[in-house]
Amino acid sequence: MLRQPTPVIDAIVAEHPGYRPITLDLFRPPGDGPLPLVIWVHGGAWRYGTNKHDGPQLAPARIGDRILAAGYALARVTYRLSAEATFPAPLHDVKAAVRWLGRNATDLGLDRRRFAIWGESAGGHLAALVALTGDDPTVGDHDPAVSDAVRAGVLWYAPGNLLTMAAQNHPQGLQDHDAPDSPESRLVGGPVQEMPKESAAASPVSYVSPDAPPLLLVHGDQDRVVPVGQSRELHERLTAVGAPAELRIVPGADHCFVGADLAPLVHEGLAFLDRHLR
């Protein structure tokens, strides 16, 4: 039996005075490298969450184990939450993780040409922004010597446009996205509609271009937290400019795909990455 390689735990990828260090955990499957990599970005309304384990709704799917079993290395990243810093701080942190992984790819046994990002909810929002702003010198702490681009992305029930979330809300939506204390308002530092410039800057739809990497958007049609219209809107914007994007609507599924079988959705995400990274 092949021995599981020793993981890299709490590697510091960025430090900001007055804040906790930004870290990641890296896991690698047995076998020879260089390996393709999935960068996992956790959700939690930009307020909660951890890279140490999945939330209770996702835990039964054992997503990390499935990613490793498919032959991918897995990096679980952290970022500053909205009580620590407002946008664009969390995007800067995830980009810093991508650059750290690329800078150290050879030593870590990773194939820098085959990095993908996968995020859920708030993490899907950040994953979308990373995918759509790779190596953009106007977004994030750009370093021309180290790329922060990825080759593909999987976005699970991700906010795509903060300014349209309230209008698209489910009839039984659980929150007012425009309220001063909504997760989106806390992310940008004030009520979303009163800060249109900041809200647009924090919205993936603002960065759509034909150069976007392949993206798979997956969303439950009964999502009461992030409206399904968010994925539909981002997909429409991407396909309108000829970007390679796929949309999968999951019938009957609420947020975190509650009400649906997670296993096929994980399999579909991995199959999508296989098509674009293998």
N, C-alpha and C positions, 0 to 999 in steps of 0.2 A: 504493500500500500504506500502511495506517495505521501510524504509528510507535508502538511499544510505550511506554507511559508510564514515566517514570523511577520505579523502586521506591524505597520508604523502607526503609533498611537500618539495623538496630541502634538503632531508636528506643527511648529509655529510658522505660519505663512505670512503674517503681517503683524505689526505692532503699532499702536496709536497711543500717544501719551494720554493718560487718564482713563484708558479703556483696558479691558481684559485682552490678552493676546488672542488673535484669530488663528484657529487651529484646524487641522483635518486629521482624519484617521484613514489609513490606506490598507486595503486587504487585497491579496493576490491569490489566485487559484494555483494549484500545483501545475508544473509544466514549464517549458522553456519560454523565455521572452524573445523579443519585446512584445508585450501584451497590449491589446486595445483596452481602453479605459472608459468606465462610466463614472461621471462625477454626479453624485446624488446630493440634491438640495432639499432639505426638509421644509415642511410647511409649518403653520402655526400662526397665521394672521400677522406675520412680521413681529409678533409679540411674544410668542412662546416657541417651544420645540427644541429639539436637541439632535445632534448628529450621532448620538450613542445608541439610539434605538428608534424604531418606527412608532408612530402613534397607535393607540389601541385598535383603530379600525383597519389599519394596514398590517399590523403585526402578524395576523394569521397567514398572510400571503408569503411571509419569509422572503421578501423581495431581494434583500442582499444576498441570501443564499442562492437564489435562482440566478442572479446576475453572475456570481462567481462560478456556478455550475455550468453556465453557458460559455465560460472561458474568458470572461472579462475581469480585469482588475476593477476594484471599486473604491472610490474616494468619497468619504462622507465629510462634507465641509460645514463650517460654521460661519456665522455673520452677525454683525451687530443688530440687535433687535430695536424696535421703535422706541422703547423706553430708554435706550442707550444713545441712539443717534437717529436722525431722520435721513430720508433718501437724499443723496445717492450712496450713503455709507454702506448699506448692505450689498449693493452692486459692486462697489469698490472691493469689498472683502471677498466676494466669490470670484471676481476677476483675479485678485491676488492669489487665490488658491490655484486657479488655472495656470497662472504664470509660474508659480512655485513647482507645480507638477511638471510643467514643460521644461523648466530649468534643470530639474533633477531627473528627467525621464530616463536617461541612460543608466544612472546608478540604481534607479528603482525598477528597472526592467520593463519600462513602458514604451509604447510606440507613440511618439508625439504626433504622428500623422493620423492617428485613429483615436482621438479624444471625442467623447460624446457627453452631453449633459442631460440629466433627467431630474425633473422637479415636480413636486405636488403642491397645489394650492399656492400659498405665498412663495414657496420654493419654485413652483412652476413659473410664476411671474418673473422671479430672478433668473431662472434658467432661460426663459424667453429673451430677456434683455441681454444676457451674456451671448446667446446665439446670434442675436440680431446686431450686436455692436462689436463683434470681434475685431480687434486691432483698430478701432476707431479712436483717433487721438483726441477727440472732443469728449469722450465718455470714459470716465474712470481714470485711475492712475496709470495712464498709458506708458509702456516701456517699449521703445522701438526695438530693443535687443531681444525681447522675449514675447512671443505671441500669446494673446489671450483668446484666440479664436478656437471654435470647436467645429467638428465635421458634421454633427447631426445633433438633434435634440428631441426628447420626448417630454411633452407638456401635459400634465394631468390637471384638469379643472383649474386652469390658471387665469387670473385676471389679465385682461389684455388692454383695457382702456378704463382707467379710473373714473373718467368723466361720464361714462355711459352706464356704469354698474347699477346705479339707482333706477334709471329708466328701464333697464332690462330685468329688474328683480323678479324673482318667482312670486306668484300670487301669495304664497305662504312664506315669503322670504323672512329670514330670521333677524335681519338687521337693516337699518337705513344707512346705506353706504355713503350718503352725503352728510350724515350727522357729524358734529364736531368730535365726537368720541369714537367714531367708526375706525376699524383697523386701517382703512385707506387714508383717512384724515390724519391719524396718528403717524402714518408712514411719511406723509409729506409735510407735517408740521402745522396743519390747520385744516379747516373745512375744505373739502375737495373742490367744491364749486367756487369758493372764494379765492382759491389759489390755482387758477387754470393753467398758468405757465408751469408751475411746479408739478401739477398733476399730469400734464401732458408729457413732461420730461420723464416722469416715472411710469409711463405707459408704453408697453411694447409696440403698439400700433404706430407710435411716432417714429419707429426705426425700421419700418418695413422697406425692403429693397429687393430687386431681382437677385442680388448677391447673397441672399439669406441661405444658410445651409438647409438641408432637408429637415423638416419638422413634422412630428406627429402630434396632433392635438386630440386629446381624449377627454370627454366630458359627459357626465350624467345629465339626462334631460329633465330630471327632477331636482337638480341641485338648488338648495335653499340658502346656500351661503355665497357661492360665486355663481352668478347666473350663467346658464349654458350659452346665452347670447355672447358672452365674452369670447369664447372659443370660436363661435361662428363668425363674429366680427373680425377677429384676427386672421382666421383662415381666409375670409373673403378678401381682406386687404392683401394678403400674401399672394393668393392665386391671381388677383387682378394685375399684379406686376410680373407674373410669370415665375414667382418663387416656388420651389418644390415643397408643397405642404399637403398633408393629408389630415382629414377630420374624421373622427370616429365618435358618434353620439351613442351613448349607452342607455337603452330604454329602461325607464323605471329607476334609475340610479340617482341617489342623493349625493351630497358631498362625501368625499372619500370613497365613492362608489358603494355606499351603503345600499343594500338591496340588490347588488349584482355579485356575480362570481368573480373574484379578483384574479384567479389563476390564469384564465384566458387573456386577460388584459395585460398581465405581466408578459405572457408569452408573445402577444402581439407587439409589445414594445421591443422585446429582444429581437424578434424577427425583423422589425423595421431597422434596428441598428445593424443587424447582420447584413441586410441588403445594401447598406450604405458604408459600412466600415470593413467588411470582410474582404 
